Amino acid sequence: MKVFNIEGVTIRPSQGAACTAEPGGVCHDWSSLAATSAVIYRNNVALSNGGFNINGGQVTPAIRDVVIEGNVIEQSDADKAMQIAPAMTGPNGSCIVRNNALPAPPPTRS
C-alpha cells in the first residue's frame, strides 16, 4: 500500500500575552498562509488500497500549488483513490490533477 497524503495545517494567530512578543505588540493572523506548497507527485504507482489524499478531501487555504499527474492507482476503492476537494482542482483551484490512471468503479447491480 502506498498512500500519498498532504495534511492542511492552519497557523493560528497570536493571542493575548503572545501579542506582546510581536513587533509593536500587534498580533498577526497567519490563518491564510499556505503552510504546504509546491508539492509534486508524478509517475508514482499506488497499489492495494493506495491513493492520494489532500486534507481529507476538504478545502483549505493552507495547501496550494500541488501537482498530481501521470500516476497509476490500482486495486483500490475507486471512491477513495483520489480524495481531493473539487474546489481545489477547479478553475480557481490550487491543485492540478491530470493524466492519472484510476481504478474503475465497481459495476452496478441490477
C-alpha positions in Angstrom: 0.0 0.0 0.0 1.3 3.4 -0.9 -0.7 6.5 0.3 0.3 10.0 -0.6 -1.2 12.4 2.0 -1.0 16.2 2.4 -2.5 17.4 5.7 -3.6 21.1 5.9 -2.2 22.8 9.0 -3.6 26.2 9.8 -1.3 28.5 11.7 -3.3 30.2 14.4 -3.0 33.9 15.1 -1.2 35.1 18.1 -3.5 35.8 21.1 -3.3 37.5 24.4 0.2 37.7 26.0 1.8 36.3 22.9 1.0 39.6 21.2 3.5 41.5 23.4 6.3 39.4 21.8 5.2 40.6 18.3 6.8 43.8 16.9 4.9 46.8 18.2 2.7 44.4 20.2 0.5 43.7 17.2 -1.0 40.3 16.6 -0.8 38.8 13.1 -3.3 36.5 11.6 -1.5 33.7 9.7 -4.5 31.6 9.0 -4.5 32.2 5.3 -0.7 31.4 5.0 0.0 28.4 2.8 1.9 26.1 5.1 2.3 23.4 2.4 3.0 24.4 -1.1 4.9 23.4 -4.3 4.3 19.6 -3.9 4.6 17.4 -7.0 3.6 13.8 -7.2 4.5 12.5 -10.7 4.8 9.0 -12.2 4.1 7.0 -8.9 2.3 3.7 -8.6 0.0 3.0 -5.7 -1.4 -0.5 -5.3 -3.7 -2.3 -2.9 -5.7 0.4 -1.1 -3.4 3.2 -2.0 -4.1 6.6 -3.4 -3.9 10.4 -2.9 -5.5 12.4 -0.1 -5.3 16.1 0.3 -6.6 17.4 3.6 -9.2 14.6 3.8 -10.9 16.0 0.8 -11.6 19.4 2.5 -10.8 22.8 1.0 -8.1 24.7 2.9 -6.0 27.8 2.1 -3.1 26.2 3.9 -2.4 23.9 0.8 -1.6 25.3 -2.6 0.5 24.7 -5.8 0.1 20.9 -5.8 0.6 18.8 -9.0 -0.6 15.2 -9.2 0.0 13.8 -12.7 0.9 10.6 -14.5 0.3 8.4 -11.5 -1.2 4.9 -11.5 -3.6 3.7 -8.8 -4.7 0.0 -8.9 -6.5 -2.4 -6.7 -8.0 0.4 -4.6 -11.5 1.6 -3.9 -12.4 4.0 -6.7 -14.2 6.3 -4.3 -11.1 6.7 -2.1 -8.3 6.7 -4.7 -8.3 10.5 -5.1 -9.6 12.3 -2.1 -9.3 15.9 -3.3 -11.9 18.6 -2.9 -13.3 19.6 -6.4 -12.9 23.2 -5.4 -9.1 22.6 -5.1 -8.9 21.3 -8.7 -11.5 23.6 -10.4 -10.7 26.7 -12.4 -9.8 28.8 -9.4 -8.2 25.9 -7.5 -4.6 25.5 -6.5 -4.2 21.8 -7.3 -3.6 20.3 -10.8 -4.7 16.7 -11.2 -4.2 15.2 -14.7 -3.3 12.1 -16.7 -3.7 9.7 -13.8 -4.8 6.1 -14.3 -7.5 5.4 -11.6 -9.3 2.2 -10.7 -12.6 1.6 -12.4 -15.7 1.9 -10.2 -17.4 -1.4 -9.4 -20.2 -2.5 -11.8 -23.7 -1.6 -10.7 -26.0 -4.4 -9.8 -29.4 -4.6 -11.5 
